[in-house]
Amino acid sequence: MSSQRIEGEKIRCVGRKISKPRLIHQTGKRRAVEIFVEGRPAKAEVVKAWRVIKQY
């Protein structure tokens, strides 16, 4: 089984079963929530694309 990664500001997932939300640590003092979505097949799509803002 291989893992594939998608990245975006907002991601929508569709599946038949989700896990209990788990708090994880990101870079610095940031925190994030991790859930696992199961299904036949489980699907995910980026709703809002990732924006990179350059500061001069």
N, C-alpha and C positions, 0 to 999 in steps of 0.2 A: 504494500500500500504506500503510495507516494503522497507527500503533502504539497499543496499548492497554496500560494499566498496572494491575496488581493489587498490593496490599500486604498483608502479614501476617507473623506471626512464623515460620510454617513454610509453605512452598509446595511442592506436588508437581507435577512436570511429566512428561508422557508423550509420547514421540515415537519416531521410527525412528532418529534419528541425533543425537548430542550432540557439541559441540565440546570441545576440550581446555580444562580449567579455567584461568582467567586471574585473577591477583591484581590487584584494583583498590583504590584508596584511597577511603574514605568520609570523613565529617566527623571532624576532629581526628586522633587517632592510630588510628582504627578502620580495619580492613582487611576486605575482602569478596572473595568469589569470584564471577566471572561466567562463565556458560556459555550457549551458545545451543542450543536444542532445535529440531530440524527434523522435520517429519512431514506427513502428509496426512490429517487436520490434526494439528498439534501442539497439545496441550492442557495447561492449567495450572489448578490449583485451590488455594485457601487451605485448608490443613489445620488451622492454628491461627490464629485471628483476632488482630489487633493489639490490644494492651491499652495503655491510657494510664493511668498511675498519677499521681495528683495528690499532691504533697507540700506540706504546710501549714507 
